[in-house]
Amino acid sequence: MLETISSIHSPLDSLRTHPVEVTTEINAAPPLPGALTTRFSDDPVYGRFLEALHEMQTQLDERIRPLAQEMVQYEVVRLRDQSDDQQNALKECLAKIDQIILDCLSRMDEYQSRGADLTAINHRLSDLGAAAIEALPAELPTDNIADAGALRLEGLHVADKI
């Protein structure tokens, strides 16, 4: 950082070689805005000052542009890492959802099997002359998992659970 400051000061030091001319220009009456460039365009101090400003701008550009590019590259890497983390989290979520759906299918098969067993027990009770179970659980459609899931979601929604 000190090198940057000292390299900027070197063009300014060249302006200090003629302090009388600079103070004379400053003490003069202010020019009209349109005449500003024409008044100073022939002045050697103004030319050196303008050259020093251009040199300072060039030096700043040479030093700041690489820093800006480095900052942009750092931000790109950071955002890519963040994106990768988010993508991995989404993949994990989908894997968990897939596993839950597979578990749900297994539970639905179990539900259907137990429902069939309960219906068979109810028929045996009827055959033996005992009172049959009046309220059997509703059967879920086994042909389509989407229909069964939609039916359960609707039931949860009606029960105000979701």
N, C-alpha and C positions, 0 to 999 in steps of 0.2 A: 504494500500500500504506500509506503514511504517512497519507493521508487516511482510510483505513478505520480505522486505529488511533486517530487523533485523534477521529473521529466516535464511536467506541465509548467513548472516555474521557470524553466530555462527559456522558453519563448517570451515569457513576460519580462525576464531580466533584460532581454534585448531592447525592450521598450524603455527601460530606465536610463538608457544612455543619453537621451535627449529630454530631460525633465523640463527644461525651459520652454521648449516648443509645445509640450503637452499642456503646461499650465497656461500658456498664452492662448491656446485653443479653447481651454475650458473657460477662461475669463472673458472671452469674446462674446458678443451678443448672440443669442441663440438664433440659428438660421430658420427659415421657413421649412416646413416639412418636405415640400417638393424639392427644395434646393439643397437638402442635406447631402445627398449623394454627390451632386455636382460640386459642392463646396469642398468636400473632403476627398474627392477622387484624385486630385492632383497632389494632395498632402502626403509626404513620405511617411510621416508618423502614422497617419491613418492607414496607409498601405501596409506598414509593418504590423500595426495592430490587427488589421484584417487577416494578414498572413499568419500571425500568431494564433488568432482565433481558429482559423482553418486547420492549422497544425495541431492545436489542442483537440479540436473535434476529431481529427483523424486518429490521434493517439487514444482518445477515449473510445472511439469506435473499435480500434484494434484491441483494446483491453476489455471492453464491455461485451462486444459481440461473442467472443468465446465463452464468457461467463454466462451470457444469456442462453447460448446454445447448450451449454452444460446443464443449466437449470431446466431447459426444455427436455433434454434427454433424461435427466433424473425424474422429471414428472412423468414422462412416457413410461419409464421403467416402473415407477410407483403405481401408476394407473393399470399397467398390464398385470402387475402382481396382484393388485386389488381385484381386477377382473378375474384372474385365475382363481383366487380365493373364493370369489362369489360363485364362479362356475362350479367349483368343486363342492361348495355347500349345496348348490342346486342339484347336482348329481346325487349327493348323499340323500337329499330330501326325496328325490324321485325313487331312489333305491329303497328307501324306507316305505314310501307309498306303495311301490310294487310288492314289497314283502307283506305289507298290511293287506293288500288286495288278495295275495295268494293265501294268507291266513284266513281272510274272510271267506274265500272259496271253500277252504277246508272246513270252516265252521258252518257254512251253509250246507255242505254235504252232511255234516254231523247233525245239523238241525233237521234236515229232511229225513235222515235215518231214524232219529229219535221220534220224529213226528209220525213216521210210518209205524214204528214200534208201539207208540201210544195209541194209534188208531186200531192196531191189531189187538191190543189189550182191551180197548173199549168194546170191540166186537165180541171178544171172548166173554167179557162181563155180561153183555147183552144175551149171548147164547146160554149162559149159565143162569139167567133169570134175574141177575142183579141190575140195579139201576146204572145206566151208562153215564159216563162223564159228559156233562152237558156242554161245557165250554172248552173246546179243544183249541189250541193255538192255531192261528191262521197259517196256512201253508204258503211258503214263498215260491215264486215261479223258479223252477230249476233249469228251464231251457236257456234263460238268458241272465247272466250275472248283472247286466246293466239294469234290467227290469227289476230284479230283486233289490239291487242297491237303491234304485230310484224309489221303490216302494218303502224301504226302510227310512230313507232320507225324508220322504214325505211324512211318514209316521213321526219321526223326530221333530220335524218342523211343526206339525200339528200339536204335538205335546209341548211345544215351546222349549225344546232342549237345544235347538240350534237357530 
